[in-house]
Amino acid sequence: MEETAREDAARPTGPLAGIRVIDLTSVVFGPYATQIMADMGAEVIKIEPPAGDNTRWITTGPVPGMGGIYVNVNRGKKSVMLDLRQEADKAALERLIATADVFIHSMRGSAIAKLGFDYPAVRAIRPDIIYTNCYGYSRRGPEADKPAYDDTIQAECGIPYVQGLMNGEPGFVATIMADKVAGLHALYATMMALFHRERTGGRGKGEGQEVEVTMFEAMTSFMLVEHANGAMFDPPTTPAHYHRAVEKNRRPYRTRDGYVAALVYNDKHWAAFIDAVRPAWASAEFDSLEKRARQIGRVYGLLGETFLERTTDEWIALLGELHIPCARLRTTDELFANEHLATIGFFETVDSDQGPVTFPGVPTWFSATPGHVAGPAPLLGADTEAVLAGLTDDAPAMAGARAATK
């Protein structure tokens, strides 16, 4: 008999095998971070209120409460349903914390403290815990406890502004970038804290700590990698944006029968392109990267006129021969049939109670401890009984230690 995906997930092989994560996050920011932990072998126990994570309901799926976004970012986790307004359920969470390596939440600071699970309270139960806060804004600033979502954080960190420089009208990018970028920050920050614990003695002996990851600060750092530009200097040498990135002609080139993305950028690529295509406008005024950078809008415009002269297939063939970066424009649906991704086995299909589910797989590779899609997403509360019944014998005693400190 074939093993089920959940049985497969019970024997993780990734670099985080043996790490237990208590996950009180919702929507995408926190769940994306813990989804990667699960794929890398961690046991992720998702604590959900009786109504469940809101993300269960915002997109469609084969059954109610199993929308596509929820299923993707909560794959391989265990769902434990607890009403933390009830003392018995709070005691159950305390017993779980006593067995954990990581506690991660995305509630506002005042809310998690009111429930009795801020860092001092959790540390009293498990002194070596890694405690990760996922906030909208840092608690150290005036916006502490201000609610935040992807759209508002995109606005705060300047994404609609730079989109407006390019398109003439402010706009969001068509992906929930702030949630996902912040989720990656939460992941690496938690892993760094775990690494420090290992260096200082490991589980039970090493130094735990509190970690704070915020959407606004993470996205500001992300945006200013290139857009800080000359504004970093005193006095500033340019406004705070990277001119090439916001140039209105920076877009896929229209061809005779479609579109192609291409970057004829460095001097080697430029010389090869000019030699092969021989456009009438070619001249010494464009023969160095520095010269082209100073008039990048004009360069893009001239290239745009030239790309109209051939078909997409012709450009793909020519630019491929010249080793100039290029790509066809693909839809997101086409990714599921992409030859490269199929060859490397990127997508993984697992069985679930709702039938087979094909997930985008693990984008990183380890020679000794490979990760994999940890399994299907759980139905609400599906693992409550099994997880709570499996608590170690010393968990109640450790939880009791917290009561003694009050």
C-alpha positions as CSV (number, residue, x, y, z in Angstrom):
1,M,0.0,0.0,0.0
2,E,1.3,3.4,-0.9
3,E,2.1,5.7,2.0
4,T,0.1,8.9,2.4
5,A,1.6,12.3,2.1
6,R,1.0,12.9,5.8
7,E,2.9,9.7,6.7
8,D,5.7,10.9,4.4
9,A,5.8,14.2,6.1
10,A,6.2,12.5,9.5
11,R,9.7,11.5,8.5
12,P,11.2,14.8,7.5
13,T,14.7,14.8,5.9
14,G,15.5,18.5,5.6
15,P,18.0,20.5,7.6
16,L,15.4,21.5,10.2
17,A,14.4,17.9,11.0
18,G,13.7,17.7,14.8
19,I,12.8,21.3,15.2
20,R,9.3,22.0,16.6
21,V,7.6,25.3,15.7
22,I,4.6,26.7,17.4
23,D,2.9,28.9,14.7
24,L,0.4,31.5,15.7
25,T,0.6,33.4,12.4
26,S,-2.1,34.0,9.8
27,V,-2.6,35.3,6.3
28,V,0.7,35.2,4.4
29,F,3.6,37.0,6.1
30,G,4.2,34.5,8.9
31,P,2.7,31.4,7.3
32,Y,5.1,31.8,4.3
33,A,8.0,31.7,6.7
34,T,6.8,28.7,8.5
35,Q,5.8,26.9,5.3
36,I,9.5,27.0,4.3
37,M,10.4,25.7,7.7
38,A,8.0,22.8,7.2
39,D,9.4,22.0,3.8
40,M,12.9,22.0,5.4
41,G,11.9,19.3,7.9
42,A,10.5,21.2,10.9
43,E,7.4,20.1,12.6
44,V,5.1,23.1,12.4
45,I,2.1,23.2,14.7
46,K,-0.3,25.8,13.5
47,I,-2.5,27.2,16.3
48,E,-5.9,28.3,14.8
49,P,-8.9,29.9,16.5
50,P,-12.3,28.2,16.1
51,A,-13.0,30.4,13.0
52,G,-9.7,29.4,11.4
53,D,-7.1,31.4,9.6
54,N,-8.9,34.0,7.4
55,T,-6.8,32.9,4.4
56,R,-8.8,29.7,4.4
57,W,-11.7,31.7,2.9
58,I,-10.2,34.3,0.6
59,T,-9.7,32.1,-2.5
60,T,-11.4,29.0,-3.8
61,G,-10.5,25.4,-3.3
62,P,-12.2,22.0,-3.6
63,V,-13.9,22.3,-0.2
64,P,-14.9,25.3,1.9
65,G,-12.1,26.5,4.1
66,M,-9.3,25.1,1.9
67,G,-8.6,28.0,-0.5
68,G,-5.6,27.9,-2.7
69,I,-3.5,30.5,-0.9
70,Y,-4.1,28.9,2.5
71,V,-3.3,25.4,1.1
72,N,0.0,26.6,-0.4
73,V,1.4,28.5,2.6
74,N,0.2,26.0,5.2
75,R,1.3,22.8,3.5
76,G,2.8,20.1,5.7
77,K,1.7,21.8,9.0
78,K,-0.5,20.4,11.7
79,S,-3.6,22.3,12.7
80,V,-4.5,22.6,16.4
81,M,-7.7,24.5,17.1
82,L,-7.5,26.4,20.4
83,D,-9.7,29.2,21.8
84,L,-7.1,31.2,23.7
85,R,-9.9,33.0,25.6
86,Q,-10.5,29.8,27.4
87,E,-8.2,28.8,30.3
88,A,-8.0,25.1,29.4
89,D,-6.9,26.0,25.9
90,K,-4.3,28.4,27.1
91,A,-3.0,25.7,29.4
92,A,-2.8,23.4,26.4
93,L,-0.7,25.9,24.5
94,E,1.6,26.3,27.5
95,R,2.2,22.6,27.5
96,L,3.0,22.8,23.8
97,I,5.4,25.7,24.2
98,A,7.3,23.6,26.8
99,T,8.2,21.2,24.0
100,A,9.0,23.7,21.3
101,D,12.1,25.3,19.7
102,V,10.4,28.2,18.0
103,F,7.4,30.3,18.9
104,I,6.3,32.7,16.1
105,H,3.2,34.9,16.0
106,S,1.7,37.7,13.9
107,M,-0.6,39.3,16.4
108,R,-0.2,42.9,17.5
109,G,2.0,43.3,20.5
110,S,-0.8,44.4,22.8
111,A,-3.0,41.5,21.7
112,I,-0.4,38.7,22.3
113,A,0.4,40.3,25.7
114,K,-3.2,40.4,26.7
115,L,-3.5,36.7,26.0
116,G,-0.5,36.0,28.2
117,F,1.9,34.8,25.6
118,D,4.4,37.7,25.2
119,Y,8.1,36.9,25.3
120,P,8.6,37.1,29.1
121,A,5.7,34.7,29.6
122,V,6.8,32.2,26.9
123,R,10.4,32.4,28.0
124,A,9.3,31.5,31.6
125,I,8.0,28.2,30.1
126,R,10.9,27.5,27.8
127,P,14.0,29.5,28.5
128,D,15.8,28.6,25.3
129,I,12.9,29.4,23.0
130,I,13.4,31.4,19.8
131,Y,10.4,33.8,20.0
132,T,9.7,35.6,16.7
133,N,7.3,38.6,16.4
134,C,5.9,39.4,13.0
135,Y,4.6,42.9,13.1
136,G,3.6,45.6,10.7
137,Y,5.8,48.3,12.3
138,S,8.5,48.1,15.0
139,R,7.4,48.4,18.6
140,R,10.1,51.0,19.1
141,G,8.4,53.6,16.9
142,P,5.3,55.8,16.9
143,E,3.5,53.4,14.6
144,A,3.7,50.4,17.0
145,D,0.5,48.3,17.0
146,K,-0.7,50.0,13.8
147,P,-2.4,47.4,11.6
148,A,-0.7,46.6,8.3
149,Y,-1.5,44.7,5.2
150,D,0.4,44.3,1.9
151,D,-1.3,47.2,0.1
152,T,-0.7,49.7,3.0
153,I,2.9,48.6,3.3
154,Q,3.5,48.9,-0.4
155,A,2.3,52.5,-0.1
156,E,4.4,53.2,2.9
157,C,7.7,52.0,1.3
158,G,7.3,53.8,-2.0
159,I,6.2,51.1,-4.4
160,P,3.2,53.0,-5.9
161,Y,5.4,56.1,-6.1
162,V,8.1,54.4,-8.2
163,Q,5.5,52.7,-10.3
164,G,4.0,56.1,-11.0
165,L,7.4,57.4,-12.1
166,M,7.4,54.6,-14.7
167,N,3.7,54.5,-15.7
168,G,2.5,58.0,-15.0
169,E,0.0,56.8,-12.4
170,P,0.8,55.3,-8.9
171,G,0.0,51.6,-8.7
172,F,0.6,48.5,-6.7
173,V,2.7,45.7,-8.1
174,A,0.6,42.7,-9.0
175,T,1.9,40.4,-6.3
176,I,1.7,40.5,-2.5
177,M,5.4,41.5,-2.3
178,A,5.4,43.0,1.1
179,D,4.0,39.9,2.8
180,K,6.4,37.6,1.0
181,V,9.5,39.7,1.4
182,A,8.8,40.1,5.1
183,G,8.1,36.4,5.4
184,L,11.6,35.6,4.1
185,H,13.1,38.1,6.6
186,A,11.2,36.3,9.4
187,L,12.6,33.0,8.2
188,Y,16.2,34.0,8.1
189,A,16.0,36.0,11.4
190,T,14.6,32.9,13.1
191,M,17.2,30.7,11.6
192,M,20.0,33.0,12.8
193,A,18.6,32.9,16.3
194,L,18.5,29.1,16.2
195,F,22.1,29.1,14.9
196,H,23.1,31.3,17.9
197,R,21.4,28.9,20.3
198,E,23.3,26.0,18.8
199,R,26.6,27.8,19.1
200,T,25.9,28.6,22.8
201,G,25.0,25.0,23.9
202,G,22.1,23.8,21.8
203,R,18.6,22.7,22.8
204,G,18.0,23.0,26.6
205,K,21.3,24.7,27.2
206,G,21.8,27.4,24.6
207,E,20.7,31.0,24.6
208,G,17.2,31.7,23.3
209,Q,16.1,35.2,22.4
210,E,13.3,37.4,21.1
211,V,13.3,38.4,17.4
212,E,11.3,41.2,15.9
213,V,10.5,41.3,12.1
214,T,8.4,44.1,10.7
215,M,6.8,44.5,7.2
216,F,7.6,48.3,7.0
217,E,11.2,48.1,7.9
218,A,11.8,44.9,5.8
219,M,10.2,46.5,2.7
220,T,12.0,49.8,3.2
221,S,15.3,48.0,3.3
222,F,14.3,46.0,0.2
223,M,13.2,49.0,-1.8
224,L,16.2,51.1,-0.9
225,V,18.8,48.5,-2.2
226,E,18.8,50.3,-5.5
227,H,16.4,53.2,-5.0
228,A,18.4,54.9,-2.2
229,N,20.9,55.7,-5.0
230,G,22.4,59.2,-4.6
231,A,20.1,60.1,-1.7
232,M,22.5,58.2,0.6
233,F,25.2,60.9,0.2
234,D,25.6,64.2,1.9
235,P,24.7,66.3,0.0
236,P,22.4,64.1,-2.1
237,T,23.6,63.5,-5.7
238,T,20.3,62.2,-7.1
239,P,16.7,61.8,-5.9
240,A,15.9,58.5,-4.1
241,H,15.2,56.3,-7.1
242,Y,17.2,54.3,-9.6
243,H,16.5,55.9,-13.0
244,R,16.8,52.8,-15.1
245,A,14.3,50.9,-13.0
246,V,11.6,53.6,-13.4
247,E,12.2,54.6,-17.0
248,K,8.9,54.5,-18.8
249,N,10.4,52.7,-21.8
250,R,11.6,49.9,-19.6
251,R,9.1,47.2,-20.6
252,P,8.9,44.1,-22.7
253,Y,9.7,44.9,-26.3
254,R,6.9,44.5,-28.8
255,T,8.0,42.2,-31.7
256,R,6.4,41.7,-35.1
257,D,4.0,39.1,-33.6
258,G,4.2,39.4,-29.8
259,Y,6.7,40.4,-27.0
260,V,10.1,39.6,-25.8
261,A,12.0,40.6,-22.7
262,A,15.7,41.3,-23.3
263,L,18.5,43.2,-21.6
264,V,21.1,44.4,-24.0
265,Y,23.1,45.9,-21.1
266,N,26.8,45.5,-20.7
267,D,29.4,46.4,-23.3
268,K,30.0,42.8,-24.4
269,H,26.2,42.3,-25.1
270,W,25.9,45.7,-26.7
271,A,28.8,45.1,-29.1
272,A,27.4,41.7,-30.1
273,F,23.9,43.1,-30.7
274,I,25.1,46.0,-32.8
275,D,27.4,43.8,-34.9
276,A,24.6,41.2,-35.6
277,V,21.7,43.6,-36.1
278,R,23.4,46.7,-37.4
279,P,20.7,49.2,-36.7
280,A,20.9,52.5,-38.5
281,W,21.0,54.5,-35.3
282,A,24.1,52.8,-34.0
283,S,26.9,55.2,-33.2
284,A,29.8,56.0,-30.8
285,E,27.4,57.9,-28.5
286,F,26.1,54.5,-27.3
287,D,29.4,52.5,-27.2
288,S,29.9,52.4,-23.4
289,L,27.7,51.4,-20.5
290,E,28.4,54.8,-18.9
291,K,27.2,56.7,-22.0
292,R,24.0,54.5,-22.3
293,A,23.2,54.8,-18.6
294,R,23.1,58.6,-19.0
295,Q,20.4,58.4,-21.7
296,I,18.8,55.1,-20.9
297,G,15.3,56.2,-21.9
298,R,16.5,57.0,-25.4
299,V,18.3,53.7,-25.6
300,Y,15.2,51.8,-24.6
301,G,13.2,53.7,-27.2
302,L,15.6,52.9,-30.0
303,L,15.8,49.3,-29.1
304,G,12.0,49.2,-29.0
305,E,11.8,50.4,-32.6
306,T,14.4,47.8,-33.6
307,F,12.6,44.8,-31.9
308,L,9.5,45.5,-34.1
309,E,11.4,44.4,-37.1
310,R,11.5,40.6,-36.3
311,T,9.3,38.0,-34.8
312,T,9.6,36.7,-31.3
313,D,11.0,33.4,-32.4
314,E,13.6,35.2,-34.5
315,W,14.7,37.4,-31.6
316,I,14.9,34.4,-29.2
317,A,17.0,32.5,-31.6
318,L,19.4,35.4,-32.4
319,L,19.8,36.6,-28.8
320,G,20.3,33.1,-27.6
321,E,23.2,32.7,-30.1
322,L,24.7,35.9,-28.8
323,H,24.3,34.9,-25.2
324,I,22.2,38.1,-24.5
325,P,19.7,37.6,-21.7
326,C,16.2,37.2,-23.2
327,A,12.9,35.5,-22.5
328,R,9.5,35.0,-23.9
329,L,6.6,36.5,-22.0
330,R,4.8,33.7,-20.2
331,T,1.6,33.5,-18.2
332,T,1.5,32.2,-14.7
333,D,-0.5,29.3,-15.9
334,E,2.3,28.3,-18.3
335,L,4.7,27.9,-15.4
336,F,3.0,24.6,-14.6
337,A,4.1,23.2,-18.0
338,N,7.5,24.9,-18.1
339,E,10.1,22.5,-19.6
340,H,12.9,23.6,-17.3
341,L,10.8,23.3,-14.2
342,A,9.5,19.9,-15.3
343,T,13.0,18.6,-16.0
344,I,14.3,19.5,-12.5
345,G,11.1,18.1,-10.8
346,F,10.2,21.5,-9.3
347,F,6.5,20.8,-8.9
348,E,5.5,18.1,-6.4
349,T,2.1,16.5,-6.4
350,V,0.8,15.1,-3.0
351,D,-2.4,13.4,-2.1
352,S,-4.8,15.1,0.2
353,D,-8.3,14.5,1.5
354,Q,-9.5,16.8,-1.3
355,G,-7.6,14.9,-4.0
356,P,-4.1,15.4,-5.6
357,V,-2.6,18.9,-5.1
358,T,0.4,20.1,-7.2
359,F,2.6,22.5,-5.3
360,P,5.4,24.7,-6.4
361,G,8.4,22.9,-4.8
362,V,11.4,23.8,-2.8
363,P,13.5,26.4,-4.7
364,T,16.8,25.6,-2.8
365,W,18.9,22.5,-3.0
366,F,21.0,20.7,-0.3
367,S,23.3,17.8,-1.1
368,A,23.0,16.1,2.3
369,T,19.7,17.3,3.8
370,P,17.3,18.0,0.9
371,G,13.9,19.5,1.7
372,H,10.6,18.6,0.0
373,V,7.0,19.6,0.0
374,A,6.1,18.6,3.5
375,G,2.6,17.3,2.7
376,P,-0.9,18.7,2.3
377,A,-2.4,21.5,4.3
378,P,-4.5,20.5,7.2
379,L,-8.3,20.8,7.7
380,L,-9.1,23.1,10.6
381,G,-8.3,21.4,13.9
382,A,-7.4,18.1,12.1
383,D,-4.5,17.4,14.4
384,T,-5.7,18.9,17.7
385,E,-6.3,15.5,19.5
386,A,-3.2,13.8,18.2
387,V,-0.8,16.7,19.0
388,L,-2.2,17.4,22.5
389,A,-2.2,13.7,23.3
390,G,1.4,13.4,22.3
391,L,2.9,16.0,24.7
392,T,5.9,14.8,26.6
393,D,5.5,13.9,30.3
394,D,7.6,16.8,31.5
395,A,5.5,19.4,29.6
396,P,3.0,20.0,32.4
397,A,5.8,20.4,34.9
398,M,7.6,23.0,32.8
399,A,4.4,24.9,32.3
400,G,3.9,24.8,36.0
401,A,7.2,26.6,36.4
402,R,5.6,29.5,34.7
403,A,2.8,29.7,37.2
404,A,5.4,29.7,40.0
405,T,7.0,32.8,38.5
406,K,3.8,34.9,38.5
